Amino acid sequence: MGIRDDIQTKLGAAFSDKLADAVQPFNGSREVAGAYDPVTGTTSTTTETYSGRGVFARYRQDEVDGQHIISTDQKLIVLQNEVDDSPQISDEINGLRVLDVMQDPAGASWTVQLREA
């Protein structure tokens, strides 16, 4: 078992046990360009959805710079093995827009910056 698997196993257990009160399910979505119709000159779009669970938190005061991170932004910590798809910038998660997605060095979790749309 590698470090990534070990971290995911331990964090997954914490999500289900010690952090159970803080863990919330979420739904994410993104619009994806479909096929181009040369007759109408339009491109169709489809919506891809995914779900998972994670911990929603506020940014610490010392992290808020008023430009890249504002006081109303939320941080979502997600285990990679607990989500159906990778969150991406411009996705929508629980009605909030994804501004940034950072992966931890072990590749076990994402920290997602969310802002009201």
Steps between C-alpha positions, in 0.01 A plus 500: 500500500649835397482828685207622286293191580591526868397867517173436317417206726567698817322814382205296370468338842518843665233631260272216610586513869669795671407759234155360424326810641701729268485290182228596253397354167532723196403503133710652228427578137659646191380583151690323225490590131332237288475459127514790256201529265621658173144563384406721794854609584453408865669265740290301741595475866452226752527511876728252672434439869695343781459455871702430808543606856736738668555758770386857430693764692575871500843638421706619794522878535872498414421319170248765389671758280189672360603423143567130443320385812216708638333465837190325363694231311472143623756223506391145419732214592423192292658155503578405142363149544170641636397693188374373164703751292774760545374847594610759243516878491161649397304196620208560732488319835187538712422830326852640546753562221836320511785754482798279575580133554820398679623145549700395803853365438394140563217522244241395758284811534396822331447838658236684298446877523131587462330837453137605472406517134 
